[in-house]
Amino acid sequence: MDFNSGGGGGGNELHNNQFYQCEENKPLLGEMSEGNNNTKLGAGPCKRSLHHCSSSGMRYKLLHEGDIQVCVVKHPRTFLSKILTSKFLRRWEPHHLTLTDSSLTSATPTGYMETSLSYSSIEDLQLLSWDNAPKYCVQLSFPGGTVLLQAANSYLRDQWFHSLQWKKKIYKYRKVLNNPSRWDVVLKEIRALVDMALTSPLQDESIHQAPLHIISTLLAENSNLSTQDHENIILAIAPLLENNHPPPDLCEFFCKHCRERPRSMVVIEVFTPVVQRILKHNMDFGKCPRLRLFTQEYILALNELNAGMEVVKKFVHSMHGPTGQCPHPRVLPNLVAVCLAAIYSCYEEFINSLKEIRNGCQQQNDRKPPMPLRLLRPEPPTPPSATLLPLSTNASPPHEILVELERNNNSANVRRKGGPSGGDSEPNLIDCLLVSPAVNTLSIQLPAQADRVLGCFALILKMLSDYDDWRPALAIFTHTVHTSAHAYTRFAEDPRQEVHSCLLSVRSGKDGWFQLYSPGGVACDDDGELFASMVHILMGSCYKTKKFLLSLAENKLGPCMLLALRGNQTMVEILCLMLEYNIIDNKDTQLQIISTLESTQVGLRMYEQLCDRQRELKELQRKGGPTRLTLPSKSTDADLARLLSSGSFGNLENLSLAFTNVTSACAEQLIKLPSLKQLNLWSTQFGDAGLRLLSEHLACLQVLNLCETPVTDAGLLALSSMKSLCSLNMNSTKLTADTYEDLKVILLHNSYKCKDILIISVIIT
């Protein structure tokens, strides 16, 4: 740095080597004081004043750059007072100075500021003023000289003073805490740093964030600290966290502490107000995802306490507040974001594995036929003959997810759970994955803590739906994201349109939640009770329209008839309205609906009331009933018996029980259908006992589908007595090669006599 004297005096050059480095390893606890107040400057009008923020109460914004007048005086320390009281104070140079992290730099590095002035070379900072002239200066003392900064007014001078003082001290703390020696001394320095940030008259986000970043760097570089040291540091910085979000590195440290010591009092005493502030004031977790992770780990730590979920409930209630209306609009979206992200994280590895399979197979061969993958819930094992998925005799492990892969030469006929009726096919987890033909089953292990995470955050979503003021927004947030059955029950019970309308589909062609919760849907696990509740509230509000009934008739007629067959009053009303509004054009379907209504007392009563208004319905039924009938998926033997006993089915020729839960016991009802010619038992539990009964009574049966049923050779041989049988599907059964040849000879002989064509579809497994 070149310091030139002005006013005709001889210039002296002050070289850089005269700026020696001050000791950086001395304690900084006393640096909040501005020096000795009793320092005597000698007689004269020039005065050095000490500025404390507590005395004036003024607040300033942290300066990062600005224009100011600069004067540099080289002098022995003993002549400082004489120089400052001289008539002429050398010349002043205008500079645009920048306060970097380590030095004071000019945008025009010439003259006095040819070289940057390091903060470490500044020995002291003072405020100066003159009685005989309105000059507002800041004095920067360095070995062998003084730098004077002259501002336009006293406020700007004080702003420069506090900004330089802050930059200098932060620089020193960063140097000291980057190379810690004794941790007891480090802890004292951290407390002094926090106290400095809290008492600074500067108002800027970086005033509190800079110390937090220094401490987070310290913790990241010293990961081998003891637990007690960790807690002491957290307690020391707690005052800074009351009004500030922790930086990302500090969030990572907090997450680790929550995982390793969830029962520590630090979690309750220090982290609770921090998390509360995050949930109340955070605007976007995408900008700082570690804030979300910290909130997630904090909630899981609360769940580890003795009271468990009771503590979590109290925390959620504290975030809502005691009144009926939550005063903080950001709490709900932030809680939902935390919960959904935590739940997704449990399946993230699983989903990424499926994506890798898809991407890898697409690169190998793009012409392979698509094979859908489905996520199956762990459930008790089914007989091996009833499914394509080979299951062991033991139940699935608690954290294991099985993915069923199905292949068919005709991709349009790939089997899906729910059957072909009513459009109840289960959606793919990732549409049209291309996989290797050698792959039959994938078994993917979830993390061990999955149950704990899923249980905790699913319960939080359930609690959120219990607050009336949160429910409308929660319904919107979860319009396309699954939460819990309890939440959708509350949505269905809520009379407000903005709440229960979110149960409908987002757009045309995409199922809504009330459709996915229908019997046979991917989310249904309660025999359709929630589905019926959803439809009830939708029909009871503004949705009692022909358009809504049309959508039910097109997509969910099967589930509606199944629940009506079981006596659900809402579904009985739905079916009556379909008949009354002429929603159904097909006569066989109309007759099936009528038979369903007559199978229960409530349905019969409502149907009779309808017939009193429309006499033509009775005339339609008198003609002998429908010729075609399809039972909804998930129907049972009792449902079939109740339906067939409700009226006349003498004309019934085609009956589909595919993908239902019927067994051989339903054969007692099937043999009462004398005109039956086509029977579809695909993927049911219909066995040998039922086949023997059918072979004795249904002489007119021509088409029989036994695909994926538990029938064996003993039952299949009984079919040899059926003279009219011309189409038989035994795909994926326990049929052996010998029985197949014997049965083929007998049925070919029968078909030759009947002059019909025999079709036998057999794949021996």
KOLBAMI-671635 format. One line per field, with one value per residue (C-alpha): residue in one letter; x, y, z. Coordinates in steps of 0.1 Angstrom, whole numbers, plus 5000, padded with zeros to 4 digits. Layout:
aa = a  ...;
px = X  ...;
py = Y  ...;
pz = Z  ...;
END
This chain:
aa = m  d  f  n  s  g  g  g  g  g  g  n  e  l  h  n  n  q  f  y  q  c  e  e  n  k  p  l  l  g  e  m  s  e  g  n  n  n  t  k  l  g  a  g  p  c  k  r  s  l  h  h  c  s  s  s  g  m  r  y  k  l  l  h  e  g  d  i  q  v  c  v  v  k  h  p  r  t  f  l  s  k  i  l  t  s  k  f  l  r  r  w  e  p  h  h  l  t  l  t  d  s  s  l  t  s  a  t  p  t  g  y  m  e  t  s  l  s  y  s  s  i  e  d  l  q  l  l  s  w  d  n  a  p  k  y  c  v  q  l  s  f  p  g  g  t  v  l  l  q  a  a  n  s  y  l  r  d  q  w  f  h  s  l  q  w  k  k  k  i  y  k  y  r  k  v  l  n  n  p  s  r  w  d  v  v  l  k  e  i  r  a  l  v  d  m  a  l  t  s  p  l  q  d  e  s  i  h  q  a  p  l  h  i  i  s  t  l  l  a  e  n  s  n  l  s  t  q  d  h  e  n  i  i  l  a  i  a  p  l  l  e  n  n  h  p  p  p  d  l  c  e  f  f  c  k  h  c  r  e  r  p  r  s  m  v  v  i  e  v  f  t  p  v  v  q  r  i  l  k  h  n  m  d  f  g  k  c  p  r  l  r  l  f  t  q  e  y  i  l  a  l  n  e  l  n  a  g  m  e  v  v  k  k  f  v  h  s  m  h  g  p  t  g  q  c  p  h  p  r  v  l  p  n  l  v  a  v  c  l  a  a  i  y  s  c  y  e  e  f  i  n  s  l  k  e  i  r  n  g  c  q  q  q  n  d  r  k  p  p  m  p  l  r  l  l  r  p  e  p  p  t  p  p  s  a  t  l  l  p  l  s  t  n  a  s  p  p  h  e  i  l  v  e  l  e  r  n  n  n  s  a  n  v  r  r  k  g  g  p  s  g  g  d  s  e  p  n  l  i  d  c  l  l  v  s  p  a  v  n  t  l  s  i  q  l  p  a  q  a  d  r  v  l  g  c  f  a  l  i  l  k  m  l  s  d  y  d  d  w  r  p  a  l  a  i  f  t  h  t  v  h  t  s  a  h  a  y  t  r  f  a  e  d  p  r  q  e  v  h  s  c  l  l  s  v  r  s  g  k  d  g  w  f  q  l  y  s  p  g  g  v  a  c  d  d  d  g  e  l  f  a  s  m  v  h  i  l  m  g  s  c  y  k  t  k  k  f  l  l  s  l  a  e  n  k  l  g  p  c  m  l  l  a  l  r  g  n  q  t  m  v  e  i  l  c  l  m  l  e  y  n  i  i  d  n  k  d  t  q  l  q  i  i  s  t  l  e  s  t  q  v  g  l  r  m  y  e  q  l  c  d  r  q  r  e  l  k  e  l  q  r  k  g  g  p  t  r  l  t  l  p  s  k  s  t  d  a  d  l  a  r  l  l  s  s  g  s  f  g  n  l  e  n  l  s  l  a  f  t  n  v  t  s  a  c  a  e  q  l  i  k  l  p  s  l  k  q  l  n  l  w  s  t  q  f  g  d  a  g  l  r  l  l  s  e  h  l  a  c  l  q  v  l  n  l  c  e  t  p  v  t  d  a  g  l  l  a  l  s  s  m  k  s  l  c  s  l  n  m  n  s  t  k  l  t  a  d  t  y  e  d  l  k  v  i  l  l  h  n  s  y  k  c  k  d  i  l  i  i  s  v  i  i  t;
px = 5000  5014  5006  5015  5014  4996  4997  5032  5048  5073  5057  5069  5061  5048  5056  5035  5061  5053  5018  5026  5000  4985  4983  4952  4953  4946  4911  4885  4863  4872  4869  4834  4850  4862  4894  4903  4879  4905  4929  4941  4946  4962  4950  4932  4899  4902  4884  4882  4849  4838  4806  4785  4752  4736  4741  4725  4701  4706  4705  4725  4726  4758  4779  4795  4808  4805  4821  4842  4872  4905  4935  4966  4991  5024  5037  5052  5026  5038  5030  4995  4978  4999  4992  4955  4954  4975  4960  4963  4955  4972  4951  4920  4913  4879  4876  4849  4858  4846  4845  4855  4857  4895  4904  4894  4898  4894  4878  4906  4938  4958  4972  4965  4946  4970  4971  4942  4942  4940  4917  4945  4967  4942  4951  4923  4892  4880  4855  4869  4852  4864  4849  4860  4850  4821  4843  4831  4859  4868  4904  4920  4953  4980  5017  5034  5004  4967  4940  4913  4879  4857  4820  4794  4775  4776  4751  4771  4804  4789  4776  4812  4826  4803  4806  4844  4844  4821  4841  4874  4860  4843  4876  4894  4869  4870  4907  4907  4879  4894  4923  4910  4935  4916  4879  4872  4887  4868  4835  4842  4850  4818  4798  4816  4809  4772  4771  4787  4761  4733  4745  4756  4738  4739  4707  4713  4706  4743  4749  4734  4741  4779  4785  4763  4783  4815  4803  4788  4822  4839  4816  4820  4857  4857  4833  4851  4838  4822  4785  4789  4809  4781  4754  4775  4780  4743  4733  4758  4743  4707  4701  4711  4686  4656  4651  4672  4670  4701  4724  4725  4757  4743  4710  4730  4747  4713  4699  4727  4721  4684  4692  4719  4704  4667  4660  4685  4670  4686  4660  4632  4648  4667  4654  4617  4616  4639  4615  4585  4601  4609  4573  4559  4581  4598  4585  4602  4618  4632  4657  4669  4659  4680  4656  4629  4652  4659  4622  4616  4644  4631  4596  4610  4631  4599  4584  4612  4603  4585  4551  4558  4530  4514  4543  4540  4503  4510  4536  4511  4485  4510  4517  4480  4473  4444  4419  4398  4418  4455  4472  4502  4493  4526  4524  4500  4518  4552  4539  4524  4556  4576  4552  4550  4588  4594  4569  4584  4619  4609  4601  4627  4652  4625  4613  4648  4654  4624  4636  4670  4653  4632  4661  4685  4660  4651  4687  4691  4661  4633  4612  4605  4568  4557  4553  4535  4548  4525  4532  4515  4506  4521  4493  4488  4499  4475  4475  4503  4479  4458  4484  4512  4535  4553  4549  4565  4545  4554  4540  4561  4587  4575  4595  4595  4576  4568  4565  4545  4555  4531  4537  4513  4519  4490  4498  4462  4452  4477  4459  4453  4438  4402  4391  4378  4344  4338  4372  4387  4422  4450  4473  4509  4535  4557  4537  4550  4583  4604  4620  4640  4619  4639  4626  4596  4597  4614  4619  4630  4638  4627  4649  4645  4631  4604  4576  4585  4587  4555  4535  4546  4540  4508  4494  4504  4485  4456  4458  4459  4426  4409  4413  4384  4403  4431  4409  4401  4438  4448  4423  4438  4474  4466  4444  4469  4489  4476  4475  4454  4419  4411  4418  4396  4369  4370  4370  4339  4322  4329  4299  4320  4323  4359  4368  4348  4351  4388  4377  4369  4394  4417  4410  4390  4403  4421  4405  4397  4402  4366  4372  4405  4388  4361  4359  4387  4406  4442  4435  4404  4409  4376  4351  4340  4328  4348  4338  4302  4307  4324  4296  4270  4284  4290  4254  4240  4255  4258  4268  4233  4233  4230  4267  4279  4256  4269  4305  4296  4277  4307  4335  4321  4289  4303  4313  4280  4260  4283  4277  4240  4238  4253  4225  4243  4215  4235  4243  4207  4197  4224  4211  4175  4185  4203  4171  4149  4171  4176  4213  4217  4207  4216  4185  4206  4224  4190  4177  4209  4204  4168  4178  4204  4178  4154  4180  4177  4148  4159  4165  4132  4113  4129  4125  4088  4085  4103  4080  4050  4063  4076  4054  4076  4103  4081  4072  4109  4115  4085  4103  4125  4155  4188  4207  4242  4254  4288  4295  4317  4352  4356  4321  4317  4296  4271  4268  4261  4235  4217  4216  4204  4177  4162  4143  4140  4172  4157  4171  4207  4232  4264  4278  4312  4326  4362  4384  4358  4362  4338  4347  4333  4304  4288  4282  4250  4237  4251  4233  4200  4206  4193  4201  4237  4260  4291  4308  4339  4357  4391  4413  4388  4390  4366  4380  4374  4343  4325  4335  4320  4287  4287  4294  4264  4238  4248  4244  4240  4274  4294  4322  4341  4371  4391  4423  4443  4420  4431  4415  4434  4433  4406  4381  4390  4384  4348  4343  4345  4308  4298  4286  4281  4314  4332  4356  4377  4405  4428  4457  4478  4462  4476  4466  4492  4503  4486  4453  4454  4458  4430  4407  4415  4406  4372  4362  4373  4350  4321  4327  4327  4293  4280  4296  4310  4345  4365  4390  4413  4437  4462  4496  4510  4529;
py = 5000  5034  5062  5097  5128  5158  5196  5201  5179  5152  5119  5088  5053  5027  4993  4961  4945  4971  4956  4927  4901  4904  4873  4853  4827  4850  4847  4870  4872  4907  4921  4935  4964  4992  4999  5020  5048  5067  5071  5107  5122  5154  5189  5199  5200  5165  5138  5100  5087  5052  5040  5014  5002  5001  5038  5052  5024  5030  5002  4999  4977  4959  4976  4955  4984  5022  5055  5072  5097  5081  5096  5077  5092  5076  5086  5073  5065  5093  5120  5109  5136  5164  5151  5150  5185  5200  5226  5206  5168  5158  5152  5131  5106  5094  5056  5030  5004  4969  4950  4915  4886  4892  4927  4963  4967  4996  4994  5017  5003  5035  5061  5053  5021  5007  4975  4959  4965  4932  4930  4912  4943  4966  4971  4994  5011  5045  5072  5107  5141  5178  5207  5232  5214  5190  5160  5125  5100  5064  5058  5025  5021  4999  4995  5027  5047  5055  5052  5077  5072  5103  5099  5125  5124  5108  5080  5069  5071  5049  5024  5021  5018  4989  4972  4972  4962  4932  4921  4923  4902  4876  4872  4866  4842  4823  4820  4809  4784  4768  4755  4746  4735  4732  4726  4744  4775  4769  4767  4801  4816  4803  4818  4851  4849  4843  4872  4895  4886  4892  4926  4940  4971  4958  4944  4920  4883  4876  4889  4857  4834  4841  4827  4797  4790  4792  4768  4744  4743  4737  4707  4693  4693  4678  4649  4630  4652  4637  4637  4661  4686  4684  4692  4721  4736  4733  4750  4778  4786  4782  4820  4825  4798  4814  4838  4822  4790  4768  4766  4733  4719  4726  4709  4678  4679  4684  4654  4632  4643  4634  4600  4592  4608  4611  4612  4640  4671  4692  4678  4692  4724  4736  4720  4725  4763  4759  4734  4755  4785  4765  4752  4787  4807  4785  4793  4767  4734  4730  4758  4741  4704  4699  4720  4694  4665  4681  4686  4650  4637  4659  4644  4609  4617  4628  4595  4577  4593  4573  4588  4582  4594  4613  4638  4640  4648  4675  4690  4691  4706  4733  4741  4746  4766  4764  4784  4770  4788  4783  4817  4805  4798  4781  4754  4730  4730  4725  4697  4680  4684  4668  4639  4631  4634  4611  4585  4587  4582  4547  4536  4558  4529  4506  4531  4538  4501  4498  4528  4512  4480  4500  4521  4491  4470  4498  4502  4465  4459  4484  4458  4436  4434  4455  4437  4456  4456  4459  4465  4438  4442  4414  4390  4354  4330  4316  4282  4281  4271  4302  4327  4333  4344  4315  4321  4302  4285  4313  4348  4376  4393  4424  4448  4429  4441  4416  4427  4405  4403  4389  4381  4374  4371  4395  4426  4436  4406  4409  4399  4426  4422  4433  4415  4428  4439  4474  4487  4478  4471  4480  4508  4501  4514  4524  4521  4496  4486  4465  4437  4406  4374  4355  4377  4363  4378  4408  4410  4444  4449  4482  4498  4485  4517  4519  4508  4534  4562  4552  4548  4581  4603  4585  4593  4629  4632  4616  4642  4670  4659  4663  4701  4717  4748  4727  4702  4722  4729  4694  4680  4701  4692  4655  4656  4636  4621  4593  4601  4577  4561  4582  4614  4605  4595  4630  4644  4624  4634  4671  4689  4717  4713  4725  4695  4665  4676  4667  4630  4633  4628  4656  4653  4632  4597  4596  4579  4599  4587  4575  4553  4539  4530  4511  4473  4459  4492  4494  4513  4493  4473  4477  4459  4493  4510  4542  4541  4540  4569  4590  4584  4592  4627  4634  4624  4643  4676  4692  4660  4644  4648  4626  4632  4618  4587  4582  4581  4556  4535  4535  4529  4516  4498  4465  4478  4497  4465  4445  4469  4471  4433  4435  4459  4493  4519  4545  4520  4509  4545  4548  4518  4531  4565  4548  4530  4561  4584  4557  4557  4520  4512  4475  4453  4425  4450  4466  4431  4424  4457  4448  4414  4430  4454  4426  4406  4428  4442  4478  4473  4456  4484  4511  4492  4488  4525  4531  4506  4525  4554  4534  4504  4493  4480  4452  4443  4440  4416  4393  4383  4358  4378  4387  4365  4378  4384  4395  4396  4424  4415  4406  4390  4360  4328  4346  4375  4351  4331  4364  4376  4344  4340  4374  4366  4346  4337  4311  4329  4333  4319  4337  4340  4356  4351  4360  4375  4370  4352  4324  4288  4253  4260  4283  4252  4246  4279  4274  4241  4260  4277  4253  4275  4283  4278  4299  4300  4320  4310  4327  4333  4321  4294  4271  4235  4198  4194  4221  4206  4173  4189  4209  4179  4161  4189  4214  4193  4224  4240  4247  4271  4268  4289  4274  4294  4299  4279  4252  4223  4190  4159  4144  4172  4177  4141  4146  4169  4140  4134  4168  4161  4197  4211  4226  4252  4245  4267  4250  4274  4276  4247  4215  4194  4167  4156  4121  4135  4161  4134  4113  4142  4154  4120  4119  4154  4151  4121  4140  4169  4147  4133  4168  4180  4210  4224  4216  4243  4232  4259  4242  4253  4226  4241;
pz = 5000  4990  5014  4999  5020  5007  5013  4999  5026  5017  5010  5028  5016  5039  5027  5031  5054  5080  5083  5106  5115  5150  5171  5160  5187  5217  5233  5218  5249  5257  5222  5226  5245  5224  5243  5273  5279  5299  5270  5269  5235  5247  5245  5214  5197  5181  5201  5199  5211  5220  5203  5220  5205  5239  5245  5213  5205  5168  5143  5111  5080  5074  5047  5020  4999  4996  4986  5013  5016  5027  5043  5054  5079  5087  5122  5154  5179  5203  5176  5168  5189  5173  5138  5143  5158  5130  5108  5076  5077  5046  5014  5011  4983  4972  4970  4965  4992  4995  5028  5018  5043  5049  5039  5029  4992  4968  4934  4921  4937  4935  4960  4996  4987  4962  4983  5003  5040  5058  5089  5108  5104  5121  5157  5167  5155  5169  5161  5156  5155  5154  5173  5147  5116  5106  5099  5106  5106  5115  5127  5118  5136  5121  5131  5121  5109  5108  5081  5083  5066  5064  5059  5049  5082  5116  5108  5078  5098  5126  5099  5085  5120  5131  5098  5099  5135  5126  5097  5117  5146  5124  5105  5137  5151  5118  5121  5157  5154  5123  5143  5177  5204  5237  5236  5268  5252  5220  5239  5256  5222  5208  5236  5231  5193  5200  5225  5199  5173  5197  5209  5176  5165  5129  5115  5087  5080  5079  5114  5129  5099  5098  5134  5126  5095  5114  5140  5115  5097  5131  5138  5103  5105  5140  5138  5166  5194  5224  5229  5258  5236  5210  5235  5250  5216  5208  5241  5234  5200  5211  5214  5178  5166  5182  5153  5125  5104  5109  5079  5059  5075  5110  5100  5092  5126  5143  5123  5134  5171  5168  5154  5179  5210  5205  5243  5249  5266  5239  5215  5236  5250  5220  5189  5196  5191  5161  5144  5154  5137  5106  5102  5108  5086  5060  5025  5003  5014  4979  4985  5017  5018  5049  5069  5060  5069  5103  5110  5100  5123  5151  5149  5148  5179  5197  5187  5205  5239  5265  5256  5219  5196  5225  5224  5186  5190  5215  5191  5162  5184  5196  5159  5153  5184  5209  5188  5161  5134  5130  5130  5109  5073  5065  5092  5073  5039  5057  5078  5047  5028  5057  5060  5023  5019  5048  5035  5000  5014  5026  4991  4973  4969  4957  4931  4919  4915  4892  4872  4868  4855  4831  4818  4816  4796  4773  4764  4758  4736  4730  4712  4742  4751  4781  4814  4841  4877  4907  4943  4964  5000  5023  5030  5040  5012  4987  4971  4945  4917  4921  4912  4888  4916  4934  4971  5000  5027  5051  5052  5036  5058  5075  5054  5021  4990  4963  4927  4904  4868  4843  4806  4778  4741  4736  4757  4755  4775  4803  4835  4861  4895  4896  4865  4832  4846  4858  4847  4881  4867  4891  4878  4872  4896  4866  4833  4808  4823  4800  4818  4810  4802  4828  4856  4874  4909  4925  4962  4975  5011  5027  5054  5089  5102  5075  5099  5124  5099  5080  5112  5126  5096  5085  5120  5116  5083  5101  5129  5103  5088  5123  5123  5105  5093  5079  5061  5029  5022  5032  5007  4979  4989  4988  4957  4938  4967  4989  5026  5048  5048  5079  5061  5032  5057  5071  5036  5028  5060  5055  5040  5024  4986  4985  5007  4994  4958  4960  4961  4924  4897  4888  4851  4827  4823  4857  4886  4917  4953  4956  4926  4939  4972  4955  4959  4938  4937  4947  4979  4991  5022  5040  5016  5002  5033  5026  4990  5000  5024  4996  4971  4998  5005  4968  4959  4988  4977  4943  4926  4924  4887  4857  4847  4880  4877  4841  4854  4880  4855  4831  4856  4889  4882  4895  4929  4932  4926  4949  4978  4970  4971  5006  5017  5015  5013  4994  4966  4965  4960  4933  4913  4916  4903  4874  4865  4870  4849  4821  4826  4816  4780  4780  4789  4805  4827  4837  4846  4866  4886  4892  4905  4928  4942  4949  4968  4999  5019  5015  4978  4973  4991  4971  4938  4944  4951  4918  4899  4912  4892  4862  4854  4824  4848  4860  4824  4816  4845  4836  4804  4822  4835  4818  4794  4805  4840  4854  4891  4904  4915  4952  4952  4975  4975  4997  4973  4944  4964  4974  4938  4922  4949  4942  4910  4878  4859  4836  4805  4818  4793  4801  4836  4845  4880  4869  4896  4924  4957  4949  4958  4950  4974  4947  4925  4945  4930  4895  4890  4893  4860  4834  4804  4813  4783  4792  4826  4833  4866  4858  4888  4914  4942  4924  4929  4921  4943  4923  4890  4898  4907  4875  4854  4868  4864  4837  4806  4783  4793  4762  4773  4806  4816  4845  4840  4872  4894  4919  4900  4897  4876  4898  4891  4854  4845  4857  4827  4804  4809  4796  4761  4750  4762  4732  4747  4778  4792  4817  4815  4846  4865  4880  4850  4842  4807  4811  4822  4794  4768  4782  4785  4750  4735  4754  4746  4709  4707  4722  4700  4669  4679  4684  4652  4671  4673  4704  4717  4745  4758  4781  4794  4817  4846;
END
